[in-house]
């Protein structure tokens, strides 16, 4: 018996399955915020775009590969691996990281200001409890009053087996919501 691949080859010997290789350097902007999409330059690298926009690529800092030697610079004192010259004092303390998109920075990019304005005006949707959730919370309060530990152990009235802390948060949120309505 022959294999399935060989049978297909006999039926249609000219067909070959091939795919165009995906470019790993091409960044998809389909799921990116519209402000970043609008200000993205495809000719620049990710790091260059982030610096131009006013964002930080990595909060940990660069892992290496950023320093470039000038074309005419042939100094003997500077080590090629980025180490300080021999005989100089070395500061072993880690320098304080400088965040480019810092909120308290005196000078801010227009793009960062626009994104902060959008974030400031964003609508936060409040979560409302379902009818079933309200009912089982009322039943728990009717039976146990303010004893959250016994509420958490009640298997019949607490079908989701919520912890004492979760029940306390839900009930305080519910009572706060009821006070706002009155």
C-alpha positions in Angstrom: 0.0 0.0 0.0 1.2 3.5 -0.8 1.0 6.5 1.4 -1.6 9.2 1.0 1.1 11.7 -0.1 2.2 9.4 -2.9 -1.4 8.8 -4.1 -2.0 12.6 -4.3 1.2 13.1 -6.2 0.1 10.5 -8.8 -3.3 12.1 -9.2 -1.9 15.7 -9.6 1.9 15.7 -10.0 2.2 19.5 -10.8 0.5 20.7 -7.6 2.7 21.7 -4.7 1.5 23.1 -1.4 3.5 26.2 -0.6 2.8 29.2 1.5 4.3 32.6 1.5 6.5 32.9 4.6 5.3 35.4 7.1 7.6 38.3 7.7 8.5 38.2 11.4 9.4 41.9 11.5 6.0 43.1 10.2 3.9 44.2 13.1 0.2 43.8 12.9 -1.7 46.9 14.0 -5.2 45.3 13.8 -5.7 45.1 17.5 -3.8 48.3 18.5 -5.4 51.5 19.8 -6.5 53.8 17.0 -4.3 56.7 18.2 -1.2 54.5 17.9 -2.3 53.2 14.5 -2.6 56.7 13.3 0.8 57.7 14.5 2.7 54.5 13.6 5.5 54.8 11.0 6.0 51.4 9.2 9.5 52.5 8.1 10.8 52.8 11.7 11.5 49.9 14.1 9.3 49.2 17.1 11.7 50.8 19.5 12.0 53.9 17.3 8.2 54.2 17.0 7.7 53.9 20.7 10.4 56.5 21.4 8.7 58.9 18.9 5.3 58.3 20.4 6.6 58.7 23.9 6.2 55.2 25.2 8.7 52.7 26.7 9.3 49.4 25.0 10.4 47.6 28.1 10.1 48.6 31.7 13.1 46.5 32.5 15.3 48.5 30.2 17.3 47.5 27.2 18.9 44.0 27.3 21.6 45.1 24.9 22.3 45.9 21.3 21.5 49.6 21.5 24.9 51.3 21.5 26.4 51.8 18.1 30.0 52.8 17.4 30.5 55.9 15.3 32.0 55.3 11.8 35.2 57.3 12.4 35.6 56.5 16.1 38.7 54.3 16.6 39.5 55.1 20.2 41.6 52.6 22.1 40.4 53.5 25.6 36.8 52.4 25.1 36.3 48.7 25.4 34.4 47.1 22.5 32.0 45.3 24.8 30.7 48.5 26.4 32.9 48.1 29.5 34.4 51.2 31.1 38.1 51.9 30.4 40.7 50.1 32.5 41.6 51.9 35.7 38.4 53.9 36.0 36.1 53.8 38.9 33.0 51.6 38.4 29.6 52.5 40.1 28.1 49.2 41.1 24.7 50.7 42.1 22.0 50.3 39.6 21.0 53.6 38.1 17.4 54.8 38.6 15.3 53.9 35.5 14.1 56.8 33.4 10.6 56.3 32.1 9.9 58.2 28.9 6.1 58.2 29.4 6.2 59.4 32.9 3.1 61.3 34.0 5.0 63.8 36.1 7.5 64.7 33.3 7.5 68.4 32.5 7.6 67.9 28.7 5.1 65.5 27.1 4.5 64.3 23.7 1.2 65.4 22.0 0.4 61.7 21.3 0.8 60.8 24.9 -1.4 63.8 25.9 -4.1 62.6 23.4 -4.0 59.1 24.8 -4.2 60.3 28.4 -7.2 62.5 27.5 -9.0 59.5 25.9 -8.2 57.4 29.1 -9.4 60.2 31.3 -12.8 60.5 29.5 -13.3 56.7 29.2 -16.7 55.4 30.4 -16.4 52.9 33.2 -19.4 50.5 33.1 -20.7 49.5 36.5 -21.5 45.9 37.2 -25.0 45.1 38.2 -25.9 41.9 40.1 -28.3 39.4 38.4 -31.7 38.6 39.9 -30.5 35.1 40.9 -27.4 36.6 42.7 -29.5 39.2 44.6 -31.9 36.4 45.6 -29.3 34.1 47.1 -27.6 37.1 48.9 -31.0 38.0 50.4 -31.5 34.4 51.5 -28.1 34.3 53.1 -28.6 37.6 55.0 -32.1 36.5 56.1 -30.6 33.3 57.6 -27.2 34.4 58.9 -27.4 38.2 59.3 -23.8 39.5 59.4 -22.0 36.2 60.1 -20.0 35.9 56.8 -18.1 32.8 58.0 -21.3 30.8 58.4 -22.6 32.2 55.1 -19.5 30.9 53.3 -20.0 27.4 54.9 -23.7 27.2 53.9 -23.7 24.8 50.9 -27.4 25.1 50.2 -27.8 28.9 50.2 -24.3 29.7 48.8 -24.3 27.7 45.6 -21.1 29.2 44.2 -19.3 28.5 47.5 -18.0 32.0 47.8 -15.6 32.8 50.5 -16.4 35.1 53.5 -14.4 38.0 52.0 -16.2 37.6 48.6 -19.6 37.6 50.3 -18.7 40.6 52.4 -17.6 42.6 49.3 -20.8 41.6 47.4 -23.0 42.6 50.2 -21.3 45.9 50.9 -21.5 46.7 47.1 -25.2 45.8 47.1 -26.0 47.9 50.2 -24.0 50.8 48.8 -26.0 50.5 45.5 -29.3 50.4 47.4 -28.4 53.6 49.4 -27.6 55.5 46.2 -31.1 54.7 44.8 -33.0 56.1 47.8 
